[in-house]
Amino acid sequence: MSKEITSRHQDYAQWYNDLVLKGELADYSAVRGCMVIKPYGFALWENMRDALDKMFKDTGHVNAYFPLFIPKSFLSKEAAHVEGFAKECAVVTHYRLKNDPNGGGVIVDPEAKLEEELIVRPTSETIIWSTYKDWIQSYRDLPLLINQWANVVRWEMRTRLFLRTAEFLWQEGHTAHATREEAIEETEKMLNVYATFVEEYMAVPVIKGVKTASERFAGAEDTYCIEALMQDGKALQAGTSHFLGQNFAKAFDVKFLNNANQQEYVWATSWGVSTRLVGALVMAHSDDQGLVLPPKIAPLQVVIVPIYKGDEQKAQIDTKVKEIIEHLKNLGVRVKYDDNNNNRPGWKFAEYEMKGVPVRLALGARDLENNVIEVARRDTKEKKTVGLDGIAQYVSGLLIEIQYNLFEKAKTYRDTHITQANTWDEFEKLLDEKGGFIAAHWDGTAETEEAIKEKTKATIRCIPLDNLKEDGKCILTGKPSTQRVLFARAY
């Protein structure tokens, strides 16, 4: 099966597409720019979603659901917001079809035009804040901590499975607070939730930072982000958390009576991650043999493959495997016994390697006689013969080791691909020959930021939160700078 996968070094983009398709995560759709998430890919997303959902609820948030359709006038109320999303909006103009009297099939009924067009949700700030106006009356109604799991549509012209599609799944949190300080605290808290999830569950190290004014979310005062590095040296924005100030509260007249009996506008945040994280997972860990999935969120953590001749051997192996599975499930391990006789063991080994299952167990009749079992780990491809006694505990510990190993491997790659550049020549050479994050001085102007982007296709990924002040000169203009920012080419 791995022969059907393009090498990472030959064509990284095609390698990625091969893994998504052959690993059965997703498929192309009849609708241009949209994808079908296949059961295995959706199981992966469900595990990610469930872990995040618990983290949200543990920090006091609750789930709700808001309409898919947004009146066009709502988007007009916050100027920066509408400007940021205007070119990506899908618009509903009619509400009925009819048969073409000329025999041309189904046509839009021209008499069914909507009085006001509806925008298919690109993000939900406007529809949610129009609702919050009715929900928030006094300080006793605050903070309002709400999240929704939903789909959104952004009319992308150049799409890639999971990374950039016209429709995608995500969560979006929208919170309202009595003070600026509380809202900023919430913004930072949710950024830390995202960072914890991506590092501890996805085994992908991230850098926490803030976006420049040019890269902020449309309508935000500040956008905080986590940035990850893929194996081709390109960055990927893995999550964002926005401090919205009072912009949306003023746009939708959302006020509250404070404890001094005075009317104030509330303070807002929004934050979100999407199925783009599945793409990040694929690119951060996988190899030329297929997917490599971290145990914490892998749909299957362990697969057991029997090797036998005849029904008698099969029956003996079945009995032992049933016992192993019971012990594994008692330890919370997601396990599958593949005793399907339509495919040979070698074919199954290749299939589960392609799908990135962290641990494979192979049990044959001779193994059973010797009270041993073969254990193969996906991350290092190491195979080992282990005693059957206590195998469940051994595998449980191995899954923890694999999770740790994947993170450390990705972190080592990331750390060795953060490089300082002090001159323009160094900057260009690093971008072309090494990639990764480049820490360089910038004069702080949007004009210089745009000029660098036009010349190199590199953007300022973030200003790291742990940045140290350091006097220097902008790599392009030579003007004074007080800190380095992280540049990279990105997805």
Order of alpha helices (4+ residues) and beta strands (2+ residues): alpha-beta-beta-alpha-beta-beta-alpha-alpha-beta-beta-beta-beta-alpha-beta-beta-alpha-beta-beta-beta-alpha-beta-beta-beta-alpha-beta-alpha-beta-alpha-beta-alpha-beta-beta-alpha-beta-alpha-beta-alpha-beta-beta-beta-beta
